[in-house]
Amino acid sequence: MKTAKTTLIACSVITAFLALLYFVYLARIVVVYLLVSLLLAIAIMPLVRFFERKKLGRITSTVLSMLLILIVLGSIIGAIVAPLASEGVQLVHNLPTITRDVLSNPFVSKFIANPQLKAEIAQFSTNASAIVFGSSTKILVITRGFLSFFSSVAIVVVFTFLFIVDAEILWSRFLSFFSLTRRVQIEKTAKKIARAVSGFIAGNLLISGIAGVTTIILLYILKVPYVFALAALVALFDLIPLVGAAIATIAVGFVALIQGPIVALIAVGVLILYQFIEGHLIQPLVYSKSINLSALLIILASIIGAEVAGIGGVILAIPLAAIVSIIAGELHEEFSRN
């Protein structure tokens, strides 16, 4: 009887856990919003505390911190949005012509000799241009996509604000479930997590900016067109771990073929060299005091993140993996002591 009761309890717990996982999967978009907001709240918290030390209240400090960050980001985006928009539109509009010129290049023809493959590539570029500059229905779809993006940003901003404002209350309620000794250990772990998340977000944005500036200088020297559009593409894709920079490099090399195969090879070679320097010098310097993850763990986390939430999941994967790694390390340390 006792064995049957224990088995029933174990099955109930497992069923409840699986049901919880299934619910999280169904509500994964909301979960992603909450995770992004929580990570941003952790990253912004040091600035909030700086204003609080100036004798400002939590709400005032939060509003000032978020406004300051939005102004800085808005200024950076505003400085490049005009040339980026014009060059991006022009690049997509001229994509069929660019593709035709590239495919007719003798150097490229040696590698792509199949007429059917050339026709398919040309058709793909024409379709890509038509998606953006096609019917009013497609424009409506694009507009709807932009509205969806900005609504997502608004949701994240609101959640981040609420997380910061209620941080002390939420944290106190969470700690109330544990003993005094356990609270000290949890707060120690929380500080490590906060340092890792803040370091990752700030470091990732810094590294992405360096990649964009490097691309601008390189393409300007090589006189490759659509400098700002391609640099923004590199900076954006550099945020995606492992494969993002490689995809952007292929796009840059394709457009650089307009200036000839030598220019394209130089552009791709320099970007590959930069990615090597970024991976072996810049990233270790930036992340050395915040995140310490193996390449295998990064790959696994990125794959799982992509399966669960697409590109957003890939970007979230590394800080979440770092959090799991920190918690696992603390638990291992505690078990070793005992």
N, C-alpha and C positions, 0 to 999 in steps of 0.2 A: 504493500500500500504506500509506504514511504517512497519507494523507488518510482512508482507511478506518479505520485504527486510531484516529485522532483523533476521528472521528465516533462510533465505538463507545464510546470513553471518555466523550464528551459525553453520549451517550444513556444510558449507565449512570448517570452522575452525576444527570441529570435524573430518571431513573426512581427512583433511590434517594431523591432529595429529595421527589418526589411520594408515594412509599410512606411516607416519614417524616411528611409532612403528613396523609396518610390515617390513619396510626396515631394521631397526635395527636388527630385528629377523633374517632376511635372511643373514645379514652381521655380525652375532653374533660372529663368530670367529675373524674377524678383530676388532670388538668392544672389545672383551676380550683382544686381544693383546694390544690395545690402553689403556685399563683400567689398565692392569698389568704394562705397561710401565709408565703410569702416576703415579701410586702408588709408583713404585720404584723410579721414579724421585723425588717425594716428600720426600721419605725416605732418598735418597742420598744427597739431597740439603744441609743439615747442614754441611756435610763433604766438599762439593764444596765451601761453603761460608768460611769454615775454611782455605782452600787453597787460596781463594781470598783475605782474610785478610793478607796473606803472600805476597801480591803484585803480584800474578799470575793472568793471564787472565782467562776468563770464559772457553774457550775451553781447555786450559792447566789444569785448576783445575778439569774440568769434566773428562778428560782423566785420570788424576792421581787418582781421586776418584774411578772411575770404575775399573781401573787396580788394585788398592789396594784391593778393595772388591773381585775382581775375583781371585787375588793371595791368599787372606785369605781363600776364599771358596775352591779354587783349592787345597790348602795345606791340608785343613781338609778332603776333599774328597779323595785326594791322599793317606792320611795316613791310610784310611780304605778300599780303593777300591780293593786292592789286596786280602786281606783275605775275603772281602765281595764277590768278584767275585768268588773266589774258593769255598767258603762255599755255596754261593747261587746256583752255578752250581751243586755242590755235593748234596745239599738238594733236588733240583728238580729231579736229576738223581735217588736218593735213595727214592723218595717219594712212589713208589709202595711198596718197602720193609718196609718202616716205617709204612705205612698204614696197611700192613698185620700184622706186629708185634703188632701194637696198637689194631687192631680188635681181635687178638687172646688173648689179655690180659683178664684174668678172670673178673677183675673189670669192664672193658668196656663191656664185653659180657653180663653182667647183665642188662645194659641199652640198648644195641643194640643186641637183641636176634633174630630179623628177618633175616633169611639167605638172602633173596632178597635184603634187605637194605644194608647188609654187602657187597654183590656182587656189588651193584650199587656204593657204596663208593669206593671200590677197583678199579672198572672200571674207576671212575672219576679220581683217582690218577694216573692210568696208562695213561689215555688220556692226563692229564696235563703234565706228563713227556714226552709223545710222541710229544706234541706241540712244546716243546723246542728242543728235540733231534730227531725229526722225519726226514722227507725228506728235501732235499735241498730247495724245494719250501717254506716250513715253515721257514727255516732259512732265506730265502730271504725276507719273510714277516716281520720277526723280525728285520732284518737289515734295511728294509725300515722304520719300526717304529722308530728305533734309528735315522735314518737320518731325519725323519720328526720332531722328538723331538729336535734335534740340530738345524734344520732350524728354528723352532719356537723360540728357545732360541736366535738365531742370530737376528731374526726379533725384538724380545723384546729389545735386547741390543741396536740395532740401533734406535728404537723408543725412548727408554729411553734417549739415548745420545742427540737426537734432541730436546726432550722435555726440557732437562736441558739447552742446549745451547740457545734455543729460548725462555726460560721461561720469561725473562724480557719483551721481545717484545710482546709475546702473552698476558701476564698479563696486560701490559699497554693498549693494544688494547681493552681488555675486560673491563677494568675500564673506558675507555673513553666513554662508553655508559651510565655512571651513573653520578649523581651529586657529588659534593665534599663531602657532608655529607654522601651520600650513600657509597662512596668509602671507607670512614673510617670504616663504619660498615662491609663492605665486607672484607676488609683487616683483621679486627679483627676476623671474622669468618674463614677466610683462615688460620690464624695462629693456631686456634684451630684444624682445619682439619689436617694441617700438623703435629701438635703434636700427634694427634690421630693415623694417618697413620704410622708415624715413630715409635711410641710406640708399635703399633700392630705388625708390621713386625719384629722389633728387639725382641720384647717380645715373639712372636710366635716361632721364631728360637731358642731363648734361652730355652724356655720351652720344645721344641722338643728335643733339645740337652740333657737337663736334663733327659728326659724320656729315651733316648737312652743309656746314661751312667748308669742310674739306672738298666736298663735291662741287660747291660753287666755285672755289678757287681753281680746281682741276678743269672743269668744263669751260671756265672763262679763259684759261690759258690755251686750251685746245680749240677754242672758238666753236664749241658744240652748241647748237641752238637749244632753246627751251631750258636755259640754265636753272632758273628758279623752280620751274615745275619738276624737273628731274631731281634737283637737290631736296625739294620737299618730299618727293617720293622716297628717296634714300633715307631721309631723317625719319619719316613715318614708318617705313618697313624695318628700320633698324631697331624699333621698339619690340619687334617680334623676335623672340629668341631663335637662334640657330639658322633658320632658313630665310628670315626676312631680308637681311642684307644681300644674300645671294640672289634673290628674286629681283631686287632693285638694281643690282649690278647688271643683270641680263638686260633689263629694260634700258639702262644707260648705254650699254654696249650696242644695242640695236639702233638707238637713235644716233649714236656717234658714228655709225657706218655711213651716215650722210656725208661726213667729212673724209671718208675713205677707211679702208681696213686697218691701216697703220694707226690712225687716230683712235679707232675703236679698240684695237689691241692695247694701246697705251692707257686708255681710259679704264678698261676692264682690269688691266694689270695693276695700275695704281690703286684702284678700289679694293682689289684682292689683297694687295700689300697692306693697305690701311686696315682692312678687316683682321688681318693677322696681327698687326700692331694693337688694334683695339682689343682683340681677344686675349693677347698675351702680356700687354703692358697697361693699357688704359683701364680696362675693366678690373684687373686685380688691384690697381692703385685706388680706384674709386670705391670698389666693394670690399676692400680688405678688412675694414673695421665693422662691416655690417652683415655681409652675407658670405657664407662659405659652403658652397654646394658643389658636388662632383658633377662632371658632365653627364654621367649616366642618370643621375637624379633629375637634372634639368631636362633631359630628353624625355624621361618617363612622365614627369610633371606636365611638360608641354603637350605630349600626346593625349594624356587624360584631359587636360584643359581644353584642347581642340575638340575632342569628342563630346564634351559636356556643353561647352558654350562658344565654340568657334574661336575667332580671333581674340575676342575678349577673354576667353578662358585661357588662351595661350599666354597672354600678357599677365593675367592674374596668377598663372601657375607658379612662377618663380617665387614671389613673396609668400604665397601660401605654402609652398614646399619649404621655404626657409623657416616659416613659423612651425611647421610640423617637425622639422629637423631640430629646432631649438627645444621644443617640448620633449621630443624623444631623448635628446641629450641630457636634459634635466632629470627625466625619469630614470635614465640609465645611471646617472651619477648618484641619484638617491638610492636606487636598488643596490649599487655597489657599496655604498656606505653601510647599508643594512645587511 
